[in-house]
Amino acid sequence: MITILEKSFAAKVETRDIEGEQFDLIITNGFHILVEIAASAPPHIVQRLQRKRELYTRTTGVEPARFIFSVASIHSRRAQALRDAGFEVVEPEE
């Protein structure tokens, strides 16, 4: 995935570890985009992603332009709760 983004879109892609949290990060033209990839969405995913977004902003001084949660399986209510909290959700089509 990193190679595709870097070669196809000239994006800079990196992974960072901040205070024990793993971040998959894409930086394009100065925009910081965080990407979280998971097989499923546990009950407290909204709170977890909010903590990660706050941690990233606090430690880097940069508010992410986008935070994308890509997931293989998620309940529609949980996906909507994430969207309501300001996250983009990429889920399989039905």
N, CA, C and O atoms as a GROMACS GRO file, in nm:
protein
  376
    1MET      N    1   0.082  -0.118   0.000
    1MET     CA    2   0.000   0.000   0.000
    1MET      C    3   0.087   0.126   0.000
    1MET      O    4   0.057   0.223  -0.070
    2ILE      N    5   0.193   0.125   0.078
    2ILE     CA    6   0.283   0.241   0.084
    2ILE      C    7   0.340   0.270  -0.054
    2ILE      O    8   0.342   0.386  -0.097
    3THR      N    9   0.387   0.168  -0.122
    3THR     CA   10   0.446   0.186  -0.254
    3THR      C   11   0.345   0.244  -0.352
    3THR      O   12   0.378   0.332  -0.430
    4ILE      N   13   0.223   0.195  -0.348
    4ILE     CA   14   0.119   0.246  -0.438
    4ILE      C   15   0.095   0.394  -0.413
    4ILE      O   16   0.090   0.473  -0.507
    5LEU      N   17   0.080   0.432  -0.289
    5LEU     CA   18   0.053   0.573  -0.257
    5LEU      C   19   0.171   0.662  -0.294
    5LEU      O   20   0.154   0.771  -0.349
    6GLU      N   21   0.292   0.615  -0.263
    6GLU     CA   22   0.409   0.698  -0.293
    6GLU      C   23   0.432   0.712  -0.443
    6GLU      O   24   0.460   0.821  -0.491
    7LYS      N   25   0.421   0.603  -0.516
    7LYS     CA   26   0.449   0.607  -0.660
    7LYS      C   27   0.334   0.664  -0.742
    7LYS      O   28   0.357   0.736  -0.839
    8SER      N   29   0.211   0.633  -0.704
    8SER     CA   30   0.097   0.678  -0.782
    8SER      C   31   0.053   0.820  -0.750
    8SER      O   32   0.004   0.892  -0.838
    9PHE      N   33   0.070   0.861  -0.624
    9PHE     CA   34   0.018   0.990  -0.583
    9PHE      C   35   0.124   1.084  -0.528
    9PHE      O   36   0.093   1.192  -0.479
   10ALA      N   37   0.250   1.043  -0.537
   10ALA     CA   38   0.362   1.123  -0.487
   10ALA      C   39   0.342   1.163  -0.341
   10ALA      O   40   0.380   1.273  -0.300
   11ALA      N   41   0.282   1.074  -0.265
   11ALA     CA   42   0.260   1.099  -0.123
   11ALA      C   43   0.380   1.048  -0.044
   11ALA      O   44   0.446   0.953  -0.084
   12LYS      N   45   0.406   1.112   0.066
   12LYS     CA   46   0.507   1.062   0.160
   12LYS      C   47   0.431   0.982   0.264
   12LYS      O   48   0.341   1.035   0.330
   13VAL      N   49   0.466   0.856   0.279
   13VAL     CA   50   0.397   0.767   0.372
   13VAL      C   51   0.497   0.718   0.475
   13VAL      O   52   0.608   0.675   0.441
   14GLU      N   53   0.458   0.724   0.601
   14GLU     CA   54   0.546   0.673   0.706
   14GLU      C   55   0.463   0.618   0.821
   14GLU      O   56   0.343   0.644   0.832
   15THR      N   57   0.530   0.544   0.905
   15THR     CA   58   0.470   0.491   1.026
   15THR      C   59   0.543   0.554   1.144
   15THR      O   60   0.666   0.563   1.144
   16ARG      N   61   0.469   0.598   1.243
   16ARG     CA   62   0.529   0.658   1.362
   16ARG      C   63   0.478   0.586   1.486
   16ARG      O   64   0.364   0.540   1.491
   17ASP      N   65   0.564   0.578   1.584
   17ASP     CA   66   0.526   0.526   1.715
   17ASP      C   67   0.534   0.644   1.811
   17ASP      O   68   0.641   0.701   1.832
   18ILE      N   69   0.421   0.681   1.869
   18ILE     CA   70   0.416   0.793   1.964
   18ILE      C   71   0.358   0.741   2.094
   18ILE      O   72   0.243   0.699   2.101
   19GLU      N   73   0.441   0.745   2.198
   19GLU     CA   74   0.400   0.699   2.331
   19GLU      C   75   0.334   0.561   2.327
   19GLU      O   76   0.233   0.538   2.393
   20GLY      N   77   0.392   0.471   2.249
   20GLY     CA   78   0.343   0.334   2.242
   20GLY      C   79   0.228   0.312   2.146
   20GLY      O   80   0.182   0.199   2.131
   21GLU      N   81   0.180   0.416   2.082
   21GLU     CA   82   0.072   0.403   1.983
   21GLU      C   83   0.130   0.404   1.843
   21GLU      O   84   0.214   0.488   1.811
   22GLN      N   85   0.086   0.312   1.760
   22GLN     CA   86   0.131   0.303   1.622
   22GLN      C   87   0.043   0.391   1.534
   22GLN      O   88  -0.079   0.382   1.540
   23PHE      N   89   0.104   0.474   1.452
   23PHE     CA   90   0.031   0.561   1.359
   23PHE      C   91   0.078   0.531   1.217
   23PHE      O   92   0.197   0.532   1.188
   24ASP      N   93  -0.018   0.506   1.129
   24ASP     CA   94   0.010   0.500   0.987
   24ASP      C   95  -0.025   0.638   0.936
   24ASP      O   96  -0.139   0.682   0.948
   25LEU      N   97   0.071   0.705   0.879
   25LEU     CA   98   0.058   0.845   0.846
   25LEU      C   99   0.089   0.870   0.701
   25LEU      O  100   0.185   0.815   0.646
   26ILE      N  101   0.007   0.951   0.637
   26ILE     CA  102   0.032   0.992   0.501
   26ILE      C  103   0.044   1.144   0.501
   26ILE      O  104  -0.042   1.213   0.554
   27ILE      N  105   0.150   1.193   0.443
   27ILE     CA  106   0.166   1.337   0.431
   27ILE      C  107   0.173   1.372   0.283
   27ILE      O  108   0.263   1.328   0.212
   28THR      N  109   0.077   1.451   0.237
   28THR     CA  110   0.076   1.495   0.098
   28THR      C  111   0.061   1.646   0.096
   28THR      O  112  -0.031   1.702   0.155
   29ASN      N  113   0.152   1.710   0.027
   29ASN     CA  114   0.145   1.855   0.012
   29ASN      C  115   0.122   1.928   0.143
   29ASN      O  116   0.049   2.027   0.148
   30GLY      N  117   0.184   1.878   0.251
   30GLY     CA  118   0.172   1.944   0.380
   30GLY      C  119   0.051   1.903   0.462
   30GLY      O  120   0.040   1.945   0.578
   31PHE      N  121  -0.040   1.824   0.407
   31PHE     CA  122  -0.156   1.777   0.482
   31PHE      C  123  -0.119   1.648   0.554
   31PHE      O  124  -0.056   1.560   0.495
   32HIS      N  125  -0.157   1.636   0.678
   32HIS     CA  126  -0.133   1.514   0.755
   32HIS      C  127  -0.262   1.434   0.758
   32HIS      O  128  -0.366   1.482   0.802
   33ILE      N  129  -0.255   1.311   0.710
   33ILE     CA  130  -0.371   1.222   0.707
   33ILE      C  131  -0.334   1.097   0.785
   33ILE      O  132  -0.238   1.028   0.751
   34LEU      N  133  -0.409   1.068   0.889
   34LEU     CA  134  -0.386   0.948   0.968
   34LEU      C  135  -0.478   0.838   0.915
   34LEU      O  136  -0.593   0.863   0.881
   35VAL      N  137  -0.424   0.716   0.909
   35VAL     CA  138  -0.501   0.602   0.859
   35VAL      C  139  -0.490   0.490   0.961
   35VAL      O  140  -0.380   0.451   1.001
   36GLU      N  141  -0.603   0.438   1.003
   36GLU     CA  142  -0.609   0.324   1.093
   36GLU      C  143  -0.676   0.211   1.016
   36GLU      O  144  -0.785   0.230   0.961
   37ILE      N  145  -0.613   0.095   1.010
   37ILE     CA  146  -0.666  -0.020   0.937
   37ILE      C  147  -0.693  -0.132   1.036
   37ILE      O  148  -0.607  -0.166   1.118
   38ALA      N  149  -0.814  -0.189   1.030
   38ALA     CA  150  -0.850  -0.294   1.124
   38ALA      C  151  -0.944  -0.395   1.058
   38ALA      O  152  -1.012  -0.364   0.961
   39ALA      N  153  -0.946  -0.514   1.114
   39ALA     CA  154  -1.036  -0.618   1.066
   39ALA      C  155  -1.178  -0.593   1.114
   39ALA      O  156  -1.274  -0.622   1.042
   40SER      N  157  -1.191  -0.539   1.236
   40SER     CA  158  -1.323  -0.512   1.291
   40SER      C  159  -1.314  -0.389   1.382
   40SER      O  160  -1.206  -0.339   1.410
   41ALA      N  161  -1.430  -0.343   1.426
   41ALA     CA  162  -1.437  -0.223   1.509
   41ALA      C  163  -1.490  -0.261   1.647
   41ALA      O  164  -1.609  -0.290   1.662
   42PRO      N  165  -1.404  -0.261   1.749
   42PRO     CA  166  -1.448  -0.297   1.884
   42PRO      C  167  -1.541  -0.190   1.942
   42PRO      O  168  -1.550  -0.080   1.888
   43PRO      N  169  -1.609  -0.221   2.052
   43PRO     CA  170  -1.706  -0.128   2.109
   43PRO      C  171  -1.652   0.012   2.141
   43PRO      O  172  -1.725   0.110   2.126
   44HIS      N  173  -1.530   0.024   2.184
   44HIS     CA  174  -1.477   0.154   2.225
   44HIS      C  175  -1.388   0.218   2.120
   44HIS      O  176  -1.296   0.293   2.153
   45ILE      N  177  -1.413   0.190   1.993
   45ILE     CA  178  -1.328   0.240   1.885
   45ILE      C  179  -1.333   0.392   1.873
   45ILE      O  180  -1.232   0.455   1.841
   46VAL      N  181  -1.448   0.452   1.897
   46VAL     CA  182  -1.459   0.598   1.887
   46VAL      C  183  -1.365   0.664   1.987
   46VAL      O  184  -1.288   0.753   1.952
   47GLN      N  185  -1.371   0.619   2.111
   47GLN     CA  186  -1.285   0.677   2.215
   47GLN      C  187  -1.137   0.653   2.185
   47GLN      O  188  -1.054   0.741   2.205
   48ARG      N  189  -1.105   0.534   2.136
   48ARG     CA  190  -0.965   0.501   2.105
   48ARG      C  191  -0.911   0.592   1.996
   48ARG      O  192  -0.800   0.645   2.007
   49LEU      N  193  -0.988   0.610   1.889
   49LEU     CA  194  -0.942   0.694   1.779
   49LEU      C  195  -0.938   0.841   1.820
   49LEU      O  196  -0.851   0.916   1.774
   50GLN      N  197  -1.029   0.884   1.904
   50GLN     CA  198  -1.023   1.022   1.955
   50GLN      C  199  -0.895   1.044   2.035
   50GLN      O  200  -0.830   1.148   2.022
   51ARG      N  201  -0.859   0.946   2.119
   51ARG     CA  202  -0.734   0.956   2.197
   51ARG      C  203  -0.613   0.962   2.105
   51ARG      O  204  -0.520   1.040   2.128
   52LYS      N  205  -0.614   0.879   2.001
   52LYS     CA  206  -0.501   0.879   1.908
   52LYS      C  207  -0.490   1.013   1.835
   52LYS      O  208  -0.380   1.066   1.818
   53ARG      N  209  -0.605   1.069   1.792
   53ARG     CA  210  -0.603   1.198   1.724
   53ARG      C  211  -0.550   1.307   1.817
   53ARG      O  212  -0.467   1.389   1.776
   54GLU      N  213  -0.596   1.308   1.942
   54GLU     CA  214  -0.549   1.406   2.040
   54GLU      C  215  -0.400   1.389   2.070
   54GLU      O  216  -0.328   1.488   2.081
   55LEU      N  217  -0.354   1.265   2.083
   55LEU     CA  218  -0.213   1.238   2.108
   55LEU      C  219  -0.128   1.289   1.993
   55LEU      O  220  -0.024   1.352   2.014
   56TYR      N  221  -0.171   1.261   1.872
   56TYR     CA  222  -0.095   1.305   1.755
   56TYR      C  223  -0.087   1.458   1.750
   56TYR      O  224   0.020   1.514   1.728
   57THR      N  225  -0.198   1.522   1.771
   57THR     CA  226  -0.202   1.669   1.767
   57THR      C  227  -0.115   1.728   1.878
   57THR      O  228  -0.040   1.823   1.854
   58ARG      N  229  -0.126   1.673   1.997
   58ARG     CA  230  -0.049   1.725   2.111
   58ARG      C  231   0.101   1.709   2.090
   58ARG      O  232   0.178   1.800   2.120
   59THR      N  233   0.144   1.594   2.041
   59THR     CA  234   0.288   1.569   2.030
   59THR      C  235   0.352   1.629   1.905
   59THR      O  236   0.472   1.659   1.905
   60THR      N  237   0.273   1.646   1.799
   60THR     CA  238   0.331   1.702   1.675
   60THR      C  239   0.298   1.849   1.655
   60THR      O  240   0.367   1.919   1.581
   61GLY      N  241   0.193   1.896   1.722
   61GLY     CA  242   0.148   2.034   1.701
   61GLY      C  243   0.071   2.051   1.572
   61GLY      O  244   0.044   2.164   1.530
   62VAL      N  245   0.035   1.940   1.508
   62VAL     CA  246  -0.037   1.943   1.380
   62VAL      C  247  -0.170   1.871   1.395
   62VAL      O  248  -0.176   1.756   1.438
   63GLU      N  249  -0.277   1.941   1.358
   63GLU     CA  250  -0.410   1.880   1.355
   63GLU      C  251  -0.422   1.802   1.224
   63GLU      O  252  -0.407   1.861   1.117
   64PRO      N  253  -0.449   1.670   1.228
   64PRO     CA  254  -0.463   1.596   1.104
   64PRO      C  255  -0.576   1.651   1.018
   64PRO      O  256  -0.684   1.682   1.068
   65ALA      N  257  -0.550   1.665   0.889
   65ALA     CA  258  -0.653   1.711   0.797
   65ALA      C  259  -0.764   1.607   0.782
   65ALA      O  260  -0.881   1.641   0.764
   66ARG      N  261  -0.725   1.481   0.791
   66ARG     CA  262  -0.820   1.370   0.780
   66ARG      C  263  -0.775   1.257   0.870
   66ARG      O  264  -0.656   1.240   0.895
   67PHE      N  265  -0.872   1.180   0.920
   67PHE     CA  266  -0.841   1.058   0.995
   67PHE      C  267  -0.933   0.952   0.936
   67PHE      O  268  -1.055   0.958   0.952
   68ILE      N  269  -0.872   0.856   0.869
   68ILE     CA  270  -0.948   0.754   0.797
   68ILE      C  271  -0.939   0.621   0.872
   68ILE      O  272  -0.830   0.576   0.907
   69PHE      N  273  -1.054   0.560   0.896
   69PHE     CA  274  -1.061   0.428   0.958
   69PHE      C  275  -1.109   0.331   0.852
   69PHE      O  276  -1.225   0.337   0.810
   70SER      N  277  -1.021   0.241   0.809
   70SER     CA  278  -1.054   0.141   0.709
   70SER      C  279  -1.075   0.008   0.779
   70SER      O  280  -0.985  -0.041   0.848
   71VAL      N  281  -1.191  -0.050   0.761
   71VAL     CA  282  -1.227  -0.168   0.839
   71VAL      C  283  -1.297  -0.272   0.752
   71VAL      O  284  -1.374  -0.238   0.662
   72ALA      N  285  -1.270  -0.399   0.781
   72ALA     CA  286  -1.329  -0.508   0.704
   72ALA      C  287  -1.472  -0.539   0.747
   72ALA      O  288  -1.554  -0.582   0.665
   73SER      N  289  -1.502  -0.519   0.876
   73SER     CA  290  -1.634  -0.551   0.928
   73SER      C  291  -1.672  -0.451   1.036
   73SER      O  292  -1.598  -0.430   1.132
   74ILE      N  293  -1.790  -0.388   1.020
   74ILE     CA  294  -1.834  -0.290   1.118
   74ILE      C  295  -1.986  -0.280   1.114
   74ILE      O  296  -2.047  -0.288   1.007
   75HIS      N  297  -2.046  -0.264   1.230
   75HIS     CA  298  -2.191  -0.244   1.239
   75HIS      C  299  -2.224  -0.102   1.194
   75HIS      O  300  -2.147  -0.009   1.218
   76SER      N  301  -2.336  -0.086   1.128
   76SER     CA  302  -2.372   0.045   1.072
   76SER      C  303  -2.382   0.154   1.178
   76SER      O  304  -2.347   0.269   1.151
   77ARG      N  305  -2.430   0.122   1.298
   77ARG     CA  306  -2.439   0.222   1.404
   77ARG      C  307  -2.302   0.266   1.452
   77ARG      O  308  -2.280   0.384   1.483
   78ARG      N  309  -2.209   0.173   1.459
   78ARG     CA  310  -2.073   0.208   1.501
   78ARG      C  311  -2.005   0.293   1.395
   78ARG      O  312  -1.934   0.388   1.426
   79ALA      N  313  -2.027   0.259   1.268
   79ALA     CA  314  -1.971   0.338   1.159
   79ALA      C  315  -2.027   0.480   1.164
   79ALA      O  316  -1.953   0.576   1.142
   80GLN      N  317  -2.155   0.494   1.191
   80GLN     CA  318  -2.215   0.627   1.199
   80GLN      C  319  -2.161   0.705   1.318
   80GLN      O  320  -2.138   0.826   1.308
   81ALA      N  321  -2.140   0.639   1.431
   81ALA     CA  322  -2.083   0.706   1.548
   81ALA      C  323  -1.943   0.760   1.517
   81ALA      O  324  -1.907   0.869   1.560
   82LEU      N  325  -1.865   0.683   1.442
   82LEU     CA  326  -1.732   0.730   1.401
   82LEU      C  327  -1.744   0.851   1.309
   82LEU      O  328  -1.671   0.949   1.325
   83ARG      N  329  -1.834   0.845   1.214
   83ARG     CA  330  -1.853   0.959   1.123
   83ARG      C  331  -1.898   1.083   1.200
   83ARG      O  332  -1.853   1.194   1.172
   84ASP      N  333  -1.987   1.064   1.296
   84ASP     CA  334  -2.035   1.175   1.378
   84ASP      C  335  -1.922   1.237   1.460
   84ASP      O  336  -1.926   1.356   1.493
   85ALA      N  337  -1.821   1.156   1.494
   85ALA     CA  338  -1.706   1.204   1.571
   85ALA      C  339  -1.598   1.264   1.482
   85ALA      O  340  -1.492   1.304   1.530
   86GLY      N  341  -1.624   1.270   1.350
   86GLY     CA  342  -1.530   1.336   1.259
   86GLY      C  343  -1.431   1.244   1.189
   86GLY      O  344  -1.334   1.292   1.131
   87PHE      N  345  -1.455   1.114   1.195
   87PHE     CA  346  -1.367   1.020   1.128
   87PHE      C  347  -1.429   0.978   0.995
   87PHE      O  348  -1.552   0.969   0.982
   88GLU      N  349  -1.345   0.951   0.897
   88GLU     CA  350  -1.392   0.894   0.772
   88GLU      C  351  -1.386   0.742   0.787
   88GLU      O  352  -1.287   0.689   0.837
   89VAL      N  353  -1.489   0.673   0.744
   89VAL     CA  354  -1.493   0.528   0.756
   89VAL      C  355  -1.498   0.468   0.616
   89VAL      O  356  -1.583   0.502   0.534
   90VAL      N  357  -1.403   0.378   0.591
   90VAL     CA  358  -1.401   0.302   0.467
   90VAL      C  359  -1.435   0.159   0.504
   90VAL      O  360  -1.362   0.092   0.576
   91GLU      N  361  -1.548   0.114   0.453
   91GLU     CA  362  -1.595  -0.020   0.487
   91GLU      C  363  -1.633  -0.095   0.360
   91GLU      O  364  -1.654  -0.034   0.255
   92PRO      N  365  -1.643  -0.227   0.369
   92PRO     CA  366  -1.679  -0.304   0.250
   92PRO      C  367  -1.820  -0.269   0.204
   92PRO      O  368  -1.907  -0.237   0.284
   93GLU      N  369  -1.839  -0.275   0.073
   93GLU     CA  370  -1.974  -0.254   0.020
   93GLU      C  371  -2.056  -0.379   0.043
   93GLU      O  372  -2.004  -0.491   0.042
   94GLU      N  373  -2.184  -0.359   0.063
   94GLU     CA  374  -2.273  -0.475   0.085
   94GLU      C  375  -2.302  -0.544  -0.045
   94GLU      O  376  -2.374  -0.644  -0.047
   0.00000   0.00000   0.00000
